[in-house]
Amino acid sequence: METLNELLKDLGISKVKLAKYLGVSRQMVYNYLEMTNIEEWPKDKKMKLLLLLDIQSYDEIKDVKPTNEYIMRLERILNDNDGEASLFSSNSAGYDFKDLNKKQQKILFEIIELLKEKLSEDESGTAYSMCRYLYNFLQVIDDVEELKYILAYFAKANGFIPVREFVFSEENQLTFEVIMYQAITLFNNGGASKTKIAEAHKRFESDVEQRQEEKLSRTQELNTVKVQALKELNYTEINEKNATEVFEKIAEIQSRKI
């Protein structure tokens, strides 16, 4: 069963997706994968797995090649799988999806379940850090255009979407993907010299520190202006009743400095 586990990872098939396809719970999938032989599986579940992988017997698993075409075929099968309705009700797993359409509900549910799966298996704390970084990534994705190109690049590189798919700026994506491809190729081939890497990282650190200082300076300046606005209006704090008036005063004070 170790071979099957490795193949599922290579194909990007999560326990959640496999559980939905087989019509069982995620815990049952774990139980299946811990068995010593696939012959111990219920016959219908075994046949569904072989059908999904397009093989006649378990012995053929070692010959499966995870090509882009093969992975895209699996994605189509898994995405077209029936039985979705129960996942998207307002009470499904405690999430309220009622304001989203079916397509949006599906992708959101799968993201939540995948993250939940990774966190539940997290023994070293790595998955927690990964989720925290992902949260930070999403927080700034609307402000940093390249982040969208990063998502598209790795979806293409791992065969999940066509290489010629461009849902953002095609020109910018093409440029970014070429640079990203060259950078990753360089990284996989050993990268540049350690001296150059150290110098580049120092420039990166310096740039981040400078932006942090500028952000802190702007925050301190805004706080100073806010305190001045409250003082001029004879308020001690901003609340729902005076918020509009305070913000207008803040804008006025800032305009005096122009």
C-alpha positions in Angstrom: 0.0 0.0 0.0 3.0 2.2 0.3 3.2 2.4 -3.5 -0.4 3.6 -3.6 0.2 6.2 -1.0 3.2 7.6 -3.0 1.2 7.6 -6.2 -1.6 9.5 -4.6 0.8 12.1 -3.4 2.5 12.4 -6.9 -1.0 12.8 -8.5 -2.1 15.4 -6.0 -5.1 13.4 -4.8 -5.8 14.3 -1.2 -7.5 12.0 1.3 -10.5 14.3 1.2 -10.9 14.0 -2.6 -10.4 10.2 -2.5 -12.9 9.9 0.3 -15.5 11.9 -1.7 -14.9 9.8 -4.8 -15.2 6.5 -2.9 -18.2 7.7 -0.9 -16.7 7.1 2.5 -15.3 9.2 5.3 -11.8 10.5 5.4 -11.0 8.3 8.4 -12.1 5.3 6.4 -9.7 6.2 3.6 -6.9 6.3 6.2 -8.0 2.9 7.4 -8.0 1.5 3.8 -4.5 2.9 3.2 -3.2 1.3 6.4 -4.3 -2.2 5.2 -1.6 -4.5 4.0 -3.3 -5.5 0.8 -5.9 -3.9 -1.4 -7.8 -7.2 -1.5 -8.8 -6.3 2.1 -10.8 -3.4 0.7 -14.5 -3.7 0.0 -14.8 -5.0 -3.5 -16.8 -1.9 -4.8 -14.2 0.5 -3.4 -11.4 -1.4 -4.9 -13.0 -1.4 -8.3 -13.7 2.3 -8.1 -10.1 3.0 -7.3 -8.9 0.9 -10.2 -11.4 2.6 -12.5 -10.1 6.0 -11.3 -6.5 5.1 -12.0 -7.5 3.4 -15.3 -5.8 0.1 -14.5 -7.0 -3.5 -14.4 -5.2 -4.7 -11.3 -3.3 -3.3 -8.3 0.0 -4.6 -9.7 -0.2 -2.1 -12.6 0.1 0.8 -10.1 3.9 0.7 -10.4 3.6 1.4 -14.1 1.4 4.5 -13.8 3.1 7.6 -15.1 1.8 10.9 -13.6 1.8 12.9 -16.9 0.0 16.2 -17.2 -2.7 14.5 -19.4 -3.2 11.7 -16.8 -3.5 14.2 -13.9 -6.0 16.4 -15.8 -8.1 13.3 -16.6 -8.2 12.4 -12.9 -9.1 16.0 -12.0 -12.0 15.8 -14.4 -13.3 12.6 -12.9 -12.9 13.8 -9.3 -14.5 17.2 -10.1 -17.4 15.6 -11.9 -18.0 13.2 -9.1 -21.6 13.1 -7.8 -22.7 13.5 -4.3 -21.7 17.1 -3.9 -25.1 18.4 -2.7 -24.7 17.3 0.8 -21.4 19.2 1.1 -22.8 22.6 0.4 -25.7 23.0 2.7 -25.7 25.8 5.3 -24.8 23.3 8.0 -22.1 21.4 6.1 -19.1 21.0 8.5 -20.3 24.2 10.3 -19.6 26.4 7.3 -22.2 28.8 5.8 -21.9 28.7 2.0 -25.4 30.1 1.2 -24.1 33.3 -0.4 -21.8 31.5 -2.8 -22.7 29.7 -6.0 -22.1 25.9 -6.4 -18.7 26.3 -8.1 -17.5 28.7 -5.4 -18.8 26.5 -2.6 -17.0 23.5 -4.0 -13.6 25.1 -4.2 -13.9 26.7 -0.8 -15.0 23.5 0.8 -12.1 21.6 -0.7 -9.6 24.3 0.4 -10.9 24.1 4.0 -10.9 20.3 4.1 -7.4 20.1 2.6 -6.0 22.6 5.2 -7.9 20.8 8.0 -6.3 17.5 6.8 -2.8 19.0 6.9 -3.3 20.6 10.3 -4.7 17.4 11.8 -1.6 15.5 10.7 0.8 18.2 11.8 3.2 16.9 14.4 6.1 19.2 13.8 4.2 22.5 13.5 5.3 22.8 9.9 1.7 22.7 8.6 0.6 25.4 11.0 3.4 27.7 9.8 2.4 26.9 6.2 -1.2 27.9 6.8 -0.1 31.0 8.6 2.0 32.0 5.6 -0.9 31.2 3.3 -3.1 33.5 5.3 -0.5 36.3 5.0 -0.3 35.5 1.3 -4.1 36.0 0.9 -4.1 39.1 3.0 -1.9 41.0 0.4 -2.8 39.2 -2.8 -5.0 42.1 -4.0 -2.1 44.5 -3.5 0.7 42.5 -5.0 -0.2 41.5 -8.6 2.6 39.0 -8.9 1.1 36.8 -6.2 -1.7 35.8 -8.6 0.9 34.9 -11.2 2.7 32.7 -8.7 -0.5 30.7 -8.1 -1.0 30.3 -11.8 2.6 29.3 -12.4 2.6 26.4 -9.9 -0.9 25.2 -11.0 0.6 25.0 -14.6 3.9 23.5 -13.5 2.1 20.7 -11.7 -0.3 20.0 -14.5 -3.5 21.2 -12.9 -4.4 23.7 -15.6 -3.3 24.2 -19.2 0.1 26.0 -19.7 -1.6 28.4 -22.2 -4.3 29.4 -19.8 -4.1 33.1 -18.9 -6.9 34.5 -16.7 -4.9 37.6 -15.6 -2.8 39.8 -17.8 -1.4 37.5 -20.5 1.7 39.7 -21.2 2.6 40.0 -17.5 2.0 36.3 -16.8 4.2 35.3 -19.7 7.0 37.5 -18.5 6.6 36.3 -14.9 6.4 32.6 -15.8 9.6 32.8 -17.9 11.5 34.5 -15.0 10.0 32.0 -12.4 11.0 29.0 -14.6 14.5 30.3 -15.0 14.8 31.0 -11.2 13.5 27.5 -10.3 15.8 25.8 -12.8 18.7 27.7 -11.4 17.7 26.7 -7.8 17.3 23.0 -8.8 20.7 23.0 -10.5 22.5 24.3 -7.5 21.8 28.0 -7.8 24.4 30.7 -7.9 27.5 31.0 -5.7 27.1 31.2 -2.0 28.7 34.6 -2.0 26.2 36.0 -4.5 23.3 34.4 -2.7 24.4 35.9 0.6 24.7 39.4 -1.0 21.3 39.1 -2.7 19.7 38.0 0.6 21.2 41.0 2.4 19.7 43.3 -0.2 16.3 41.5 0.3 16.6 41.9 4.1 17.5 45.6 3.7 14.6 46.2 1.4 12.1 44.5 3.7 13.4 46.4 6.7 13.2 49.7 4.9 9.6 49.1 3.9 8.8 48.1 7.5 10.3 51.3 8.7 8.3 53.3 6.2 5.1 51.5 7.3 5.8 52.1 11.0 6.6 55.8 10.2 3.2 56.2 8.4 1.4 54.4 11.2 3.0 56.7 13.8 2.2 59.7 11.7 -1.4 58.6 11.4 -1.7 58.0 15.1 -0.3 61.5 15.8 -2.9 63.1 13.4 -5.6 61.0 15.0 -4.7 62.2 18.5 -4.6 65.8 17.2 -8.1 65.4 15.5 -9.6 64.0 18.7 -8.1 66.9 20.7 -9.4 69.6 18.4 -12.9 68.0 18.4 -12.8 67.5 22.2 -13.3 63.7 21.9 -11.4 61.0 23.8 -11.9 58.2 21.3 -13.4 57.3 17.9 -16.8 55.6 18.1 -19.7 54.9 15.7 -21.3 58.3 16.4 -18.2 60.5 15.8 -16.2 58.3 13.3 -17.2 60.3 10.2 -16.5 63.6 11.9 -13.1 62.4 13.2 -12.0 61.1 9.8 -13.0 64.3 8.1 -10.9 66.2 10.7 -7.9 63.8 10.1 -8.2 64.5 6.4 -8.3 68.3 7.1 -5.2 68.2 9.3 -3.3 66.2 6.7 -4.2 68.7 4.0 -2.7 71.5 6.1 0.7 69.9 5.6 0.5 69.8 1.8 
